[in-house]
Amino acid sequence: MPSDSVHTAAAPEPAAPSSGTRRARRQLPVFAVVGAVCTVAYLGLYAALQPVTGPQTANLIALLVTAVGNTAANRRFTFQVRGSRGAARHQLQGLVVFLAGLALSSGALALVHLTDPHASSLVEIGALVAANVAATLLRFVLLRLWVFKEAVPG
């Protein structure tokens, strides 16, 4: 015999964000500020070096200089890692992350010059900014999940 009562399942409670998700949300604004400062420094170095060294060499030097500062600043401010323990390893891993950014930015410059061999510095900088956005997303993931994984509770 069918029951006349209507059974309704209670709506599931929304899952609370994990501590890792909450921490990532706190880290993102700090990471963004560090990234913005480093990007301005990178573009300034690039613009100063490009007329003397050419685009690819200027990109390499500017990116390398700012990558070291970026890793150190993110270590301290974004991931709250203090002291010298692990600093050398973090910088070496940061250089691997730098290589990914270098590949993206060098590829963007090569594409610009492939499509317009006489591209202006402004066009180069536009391409570098676009490549830097992609590299920044990759950098956050790699720094969080690989370089500073011990600073991110799992």
Disulfide bonds with the S-S distance in Angstrom:
none
